[in-house]
Amino acid sequence: QVQLVESGGGLVQAGGSLRLSCAASGRTFSSYTMAWSRQAPGKEREFVVAVRWSGGVTYYTDSVKGRFTISRDNAKNMVYLQMNSLKPEDTAVYYCAAKERGTYQYWGQGTQVTVSS
């Protein structure tokens, strides 16, 4: 069982930055693929970016490439999402997710990110 807790959301002006953190429990954290997903008001949840146990990164949303960076610290059981040059369309609830294989099995409760224009 893995528990995920996100933090770091908030209100920021367009062009600003935020760093989201996800604290994970579980002895086998280092073997999990970790991802950030988001859900904007009135829209479906979408995956943003994921990082594999090896450090390999996959972006699912082209609009964040060059602005968002995912990283992980296996020693601390932490995953981060550095978000730069934020835009109003990045406003969403951001979720941390984890999986060993297949579909994402574990989800955090989410953290709100609001970008004002």
TORSEMAR-760639 format. One record per residue: residue in one letter; chain; x, y, z of N, C-alpha, C in turn. Coordinates in Angstrom, 2 decimals, m for minus. Each point is the difference from the previous one (the first is absolute). Layout:
% TORSEMAR-760639
[r A; A; [X; Y; Z]; [X; Y; Z]; [X; Y; Z]]
...
END
This chain:
% TORSEMAR-760639
[r Q; A; [0.84; m1.19; 0.00]; [m0.84; 1.19; 0.00]; [0.87; 1.24; 0.00]]
[r V; A; [m0.39; 0.97; m0.80]; [0.72; 1.26; m0.10]; [m0.96; 1.14; 0.30]]
[r Q; A; [0.43; 0.92; 0.82]; [m0.77; 1.22; 0.27]; [0.76; 1.19; m0.53]]
[r L; A; [m0.73; 0.90; m0.65]; [0.61; 1.16; m0.64]; [m0.62; 1.27; 0.57]]
[r V; A; [0.84; 0.97; 0.32]; [m0.48; 1.27; 0.52]; [0.68; 1.13; m0.75]]
[r E; A; [m0.81; 0.80; m0.70]; [0.53; 1.12; m0.76]; [0.02; 1.27; 0.85]]
[r S; A; [0.89; 0.90; m0.36]; [0.05; 1.32; 0.62]; [0.66; 0.96; m0.97]]
[r G; A; [m0.12; 1.29; 0.32]; [0.69; 1.01; m0.79]; [m0.87; 0.79; m0.94]]
[r G; A; [m1.28; m0.34; m0.08]; [m0.89; 0.77; m0.86]; [m0.27; 1.38; 0.56]]
[r G; A; [m0.67; 0.82; m0.80]; [m0.32; 1.34; 0.46]; [m0.42; 0.90; m1.13]]
[r L; A; [m0.03; 1.28; 0.29]; [m0.38; 1.02; m0.97]; [1.25; 0.72; m0.47]]
[r V; A; [0.16; 0.10; m1.30]; [1.17; 0.66; m0.55]; [m0.42; 0.80; m1.24]]
[r Q; A; [0.72; 1.05; m0.28]; [m0.29; 0.78; m1.20]; [0.59; m0.68; m1.23]]
[r A; A; [m0.58; 0.29; m1.14]; [0.52; m0.54; m1.25]; [1.47; 0.38; m0.15]]
[r G; A; [0.79; m0.97; m0.44]; [1.43; 0.20; m0.13]; [0.79; m0.44; 1.22]]
[r G; A; [m0.71; m0.28; 1.08]; [0.65; m0.40; 1.24]; [0.32; m1.47; 0.04]]
[r S; A; [0.50; m0.44; 1.16]; [0.42; m1.39; 0.17]; [m0.57; m0.59; 1.29]]
[r L; A; [m0.16; m1.29; m0.03]; [m0.36; m0.76; 1.19]; [0.72; m1.34; m0.05]]
[r R; A; [0.25; m0.54; 1.17]; [0.57; m1.33; 0.08]; [m0.92; m0.88; 0.82]]
[r L; A; [m0.54; m1.00; m0.63]; [m0.85; m0.96; 0.69]; [0.85; m1.14; 0.52]]
[r S; A; [m0.40; m0.51; 1.16]; [0.68; m1.14; 0.59]; [m1.00; m1.11; 0.25]]
[r C; A; [0.47; m1.23; m0.09]; [m0.83; m1.16; 0.29]; [0.81; m0.93; 0.90]]
[r A; A; [m0.50; m0.19; 1.21]; [0.64; m0.89; 0.96]; [m0.66; m1.37; m0.08]]
[r A; A; [0.80; m1.02; m0.20]; [m0.52; m1.35; m0.17]; [0.43; m0.91; 1.14]]
[r S; A; [m0.90; m0.84; 0.43]; [0.36; m1.03; 0.98]; [0.19; m1.31; m0.74]]
[r G; A; [0.66; m0.95; 0.62]; [0.18; m1.29; m0.64]; [1.46; m0.34; m0.18]]
[r R; A; [0.32; m1.25; 0.26]; [1.40; m0.41; m0.05]; [0.54; m0.11; m1.41]]
[r T; A; [m0.89; m0.19; m0.97]; [0.47; m0.24; m1.36]; [m0.21; 1.21; m0.90]]
[r F; A; [0.02; 1.19; 0.59]; [m0.24; 1.22; m0.76]; [0.90; 0.09; m1.22]]
[r S; A; [1.25; m0.36; 0.16]; [0.96; 0.18; m1.08]; [m0.35; m0.81; m1.24]]
[r S; A; [m0.83; m1.02; 0.15]; [m0.35; m0.83; m1.15]; [m1.24; 0.48; m0.74]]
[r Y; A; [m0.67; 1.01; 0.54]; [m1.24; 0.49; m0.59]; [0.26; 1.06; m1.07]]
[r T; A; [m0.85; 0.00; m0.98]; [m0.10; 1.15; m0.90]; [m0.90; 1.02; 0.66]]
[r M; A; [0.47; 1.23; 0.05]; [m0.74; 1.09; 0.63]; [m0.43; 1.01; m1.05]]
[r A; A; [m1.18; 0.54; 0.19]; [m0.52; 0.94; m0.99]; [m0.73; 1.15; 0.67]]
[r W; A; [m0.09; 1.07; m0.75]; [m0.87; 1.13; 0.37]; [m1.12; 0.07; m1.04]]
[r S; A; [m1.20; 0.20; 0.52]; [m1.19; 0.12; m0.82]; [m0.72; 1.27; 0.46]]
[r R; A; [m0.89; 0.53; m0.83]; [m0.73; 1.18; 0.41]; [m1.42; m0.04; m0.55]]
[r Q; A; [m0.87; 0.71; 0.70]; [m1.38; 0.11; m0.44]; [m0.45; 1.44; 0.16]]
[r A; A; [m0.28; 0.60; m1.14]; [m0.49; 1.38; m0.01]; [m1.51; 0.00; 0.14]]
[r P; A; [m0.58; 1.11; 0.45]; [m1.46; 0.08; 0.16]; [m0.72; m0.33; m1.29]]
[r G; A; [m0.94; m0.92; 0.08]; [m0.79; m0.36; m1.16]; [0.70; m0.87; m1.03]]
[r K; A; [1.21; m0.45; 0.32]; [0.75; m0.83; m0.95]; [0.35; m1.34; 0.61]]
[r E; A; [0.35; m0.93; m0.85]; [0.42; m1.31; 0.48]; [1.42; 0.08; 0.55]]
[r R; A; [0.31; m0.94; 0.88]; [1.35; m0.08; 0.53]; [0.95; m0.42; m1.11]]
[r E; A; [1.16; 0.62; m0.02]; [1.00; m0.33; m1.01]; [1.35; m0.20; 0.66]]
[r F; A; [0.75; m0.94; m0.56]; [1.36; m0.20; 0.49]; [0.88; 1.11; m0.56]]
[r V; A; [0.93; 0.45; 0.82]; [0.91; 1.07; m0.39]; [1.39; m0.56; m0.32]]
[r V; A; [0.57; m0.72; 0.96]; [1.36; m0.51; m0.18]; [0.23; m1.13; 0.99]]
[r A; A; [0.88; m0.93; m0.37]; [0.30; m1.13; 0.87]; [1.51; m0.25; 0.03]]
[r V; A; [0.45; m0.60; 1.09]; [1.42; m0.37; 0.11]; [0.08; m1.44; 0.48]]
[r R; A; [0.77; m0.81; m0.74]; [0.16; m1.40; 0.35]; [1.05; m0.18; 1.08]]
[r W; A; [0.09; m1.21; 0.52]; [0.95; m0.27; 1.08]; [1.42; 0.29; m0.46]]
[r S; A; [0.25; m0.15; m1.30]; [1.33; 0.22; m0.54]; [0.32; 1.48; m0.20]]
[r G; A; [m1.03; 0.84; 0.13]; [0.20; 1.43; m0.23]; [m0.49; 0.45; m1.36]]
[r G; A; [m0.39; m0.93; m0.84]; [m0.52; 0.36; m1.30]; [m1.31; 0.77; 0.12]]
[r V; A; [m0.15; 1.02; m0.82]; [m1.14; 0.91; 0.09]; [m0.85; m0.08; m1.26]]
[r T; A; [m1.31; 0.01; 0.18]; [m0.95; 0.05; m1.10]; [m0.95; 1.16; 0.22]]
[r Y; A; [m0.08; 0.87; m0.98]; [m0.97; 1.09; 0.03]; [m1.25; m0.42; m0.75]]
[r Y; A; [m1.16; 0.24; 0.59]; [m1.26; m0.34; m0.63]; [m0.72; 1.23; m0.55]]
[r T; A; [0.42; 1.16; 0.46]; [m0.65; 1.24; m0.39]; [1.03; 0.92; m0.64]]
[r D; A; [m0.15; 0.23; m1.29]; [0.99; 0.79; m0.72]; [0.10; 1.43; 0.53]]
[r S; A; [m1.09; 0.52; 0.51]; [m0.01; 1.40; 0.42]; [0.91; 0.28; 1.18]]
[r V; A; [0.43; m1.02; 0.72]; [0.86; 0.24; 1.17]; [1.47; m0.26; m0.28]]
[r K; A; [0.29; m0.55; m1.16]; [1.41; m0.27; m0.33]; [0.79; 1.30; m0.02]]
[r G; A; [1.15; m0.04; 0.63]; [0.84; 1.19; 0.11]; [m0.36; 0.89; 1.17]]
[r R; A; [m1.12; m0.27; 0.65]; [m0.42; 0.80; 1.15]; [m0.07; m0.82; 1.28]]
[r F; A; [m0.41; m1.25; m0.10]; [m0.16; m0.87; 1.18]; [1.11; m1.04; 0.02]]
[r T; A; [0.51; m0.27; 1.20]; [1.02; m1.03; 0.16]; [m0.36; m0.91; 1.16]]
[r I; A; [0.01; m1.29; m0.27]; [m0.27; m0.98; 1.06]; [1.33; m0.56; 0.48]]
[r S; A; [0.07; m0.27; 1.30]; [1.20; m0.63; 0.55]; [m0.41; m0.85; 1.19]]
[r R; A; [0.88; m0.89; 0.38]; [m0.28; m0.86; 1.15]; [1.25; m0.17; 0.84]]
[r D; A; [m0.23; m0.19; 1.28]; [1.07; m0.28; 0.95]; [m0.38; m1.29; 0.70]]
[r N; A; [0.55; m1.10; m0.46]; [m0.39; m1.30; 0.54]; [0.43; m0.16; 1.46]]
[r A; A; [1.04; 0.66; 0.40]; [0.46; m0.11; 1.39]; [m1.00; 0.65; 0.95]]
[r K; A; [m0.73; 1.00; m0.50]; [m0.96; 0.72; 0.84]; [m1.45; m0.38; m0.32]]
[r N; A; [m0.19; m0.90; m0.97]; [m1.35; m0.38; m0.42]; [m0.80; 1.23; m0.44]]
[r M; A; [0.62; 0.83; m0.81]; [m0.61; 1.24; m0.43]; [0.01; 0.13; m1.52]]
[r V; A; [m1.04; 0.62; m0.51]; [m0.07; 0.37; m1.41]; [m0.36; 1.47; m0.06]]
[r Y; A; [0.58; 0.69; m0.96]; [m0.21; 1.44; m0.11]; [m0.46; 0.36; m1.41]]
[r L; A; [m0.72; 1.10; m0.06]; [m0.34; 0.58; m1.30]; [0.32; 1.49; 0.07]]
[r Q; A; [1.06; 0.37; m0.68]; [0.37; 1.41; m0.10]; [m0.75; 0.59; m1.17]]
[r M; A; [m0.78; 1.02; 0.26]; [m0.83; 0.63; m1.03]; [0.43; 1.45; m0.16]]
[r N; A; [0.51; 0.31; m1.17]; [0.44; 1.35; m0.32]; [m0.87; 0.61; m1.10]]
[r S; A; [0.09; 1.30; m0.12]; [m0.75; 0.71; m1.05]; [m1.46; m0.44; m0.01]]
[r L; A; [m0.60; 0.01; 1.15]; [m1.37; m0.48; 0.12]; [m0.98; 0.87; m0.76]]
[r K; A; [m1.02; m0.66; m0.53]; [m1.03; 0.66; m0.78]; [m1.36; m0.23; 0.65]]
[r P; A; [m0.96; 0.89; m0.25]; [m1.34; m0.22; 0.58]; [m0.57; m1.37; m0.36]]
[r E; A; [0.32; m0.52; m1.16]; [m0.52; m1.31; m0.39]; [0.63; m1.15; 0.76]]
[r D; A; [1.01; 0.28; 0.81]; [0.57; m1.03; 0.87]; [m0.80; m0.16; 1.29]]
[r T; A; [m0.97; 0.88; 0.21]; [m0.83; m0.08; 1.18]; [m0.73; m1.33; 0.06]]
[r A; A; [0.17; m0.72; 1.10]; [m0.58; m1.34; 0.13]; [0.32; m0.53; 1.39]]
[r V; A; [m0.64; m1.10; 0.32]; [0.42; m0.79; 1.16]; [1.04; m0.99; m0.52]]
[r Y; A; [1.15; m0.01; 0.64]; [1.11; m0.87; m0.42]; [0.08; m1.20; 0.94]]
[r Y; A; [0.07; m1.17; m0.61]; [0.04; m1.25; 0.73]; [1.31; m0.74; m0.25]]
[r C; A; [0.49; m0.61; 1.03]; [1.14; m0.91; m0.09]; [m0.55; m1.42; m0.13]]
[r A; A; [0.64; m0.82; m0.83]; [m0.46; m1.37; m0.21]; [1.20; m0.94; m0.06]]
[r A; A; [m0.26; m1.27; 0.34]; [1.08; m0.99; 0.02]; [m0.50; m1.33; m0.56]]
[r K; A; [0.91; m0.72; m0.64]; [m0.33; m1.34; m0.47]; [1.27; m0.84; m0.05]]
[r E; A; [m0.21; m1.31; 0.14]; [1.09; m0.94; m0.22]; [0.02; m0.42; m1.46]]
[r R; A; [m1.18; m0.23; m0.53]; [m0.15; m0.36; m1.40]; [m1.45; 0.19; m0.39]]
[r G; A; [m0.27; 0.07; m1.29]; [m1.38; 0.14; m0.43]; [m0.55; 1.38; 0.31]]
[r T; A; [m1.20; 0.02; 0.57]; [m0.65; 1.28; 0.31]; [0.48; 0.55; 1.34]]
[r Y; A; [m0.23; 1.29; 0.19]; [0.40; 0.63; 1.26]; [m0.94; m0.46; 1.10]]
[r Q; A; [0.60; m0.57; 1.03]; [m0.78; m0.62; 1.07]; [m0.24; 0.94; 1.18]]
[r Y; A; [0.90; 0.93; 0.18]; [m0.03; 0.83; 1.20]; [m0.06; 1.47; m0.39]]
[r W; A; [m0.83; 0.74; 0.75]; [m0.20; 1.42; m0.29]; [0.01; 0.80; 1.30]]
[r G; A; [0.52; 1.21; m0.08]; [m0.08; 0.91; 1.12]; [m1.33; 0.74; m0.02]]
[r Q; A; [m0.16; 0.88; 0.98]; [m1.27; 0.72; 0.14]; [m0.04; 1.26; m0.88]]
[r G; A; [1.13; 0.40; m0.52]; [0.06; 1.15; m0.89]; [0.36; 1.29; 0.70]]
[r T; A; [0.57; 0.91; m0.76]; [0.33; 1.33; 0.49]; [m0.40; 1.01; m1.07]]
[r Q; A; [m0.63; 1.09; 0.43]; [m0.54; 0.99; m0.94]; [1.10; 0.96; m0.46]]
[r V; A; [0.06; 0.18; m1.29]; [0.88; 1.02; m0.59]; [m0.88; 0.97; m0.77]]
[r T; A; [0.11; 1.28; 0.35]; [m0.78; 1.03; m0.67]; [0.95; 1.05; m0.55]]
[r V; A; [m0.09; 0.24; m1.30]; [0.85; 0.98; m0.65]; [m0.86; 1.16; m0.47]]
[r S; A; [0.27; 1.16; 0.53]; [m0.79; 1.17; m0.36]; [0.64; 0.74; m1.17]]
[r S; A; [m0.83; 0.61; m0.80]; [0.51; 0.73; m1.18]; [0.29; 1.45; 0.32]]
END
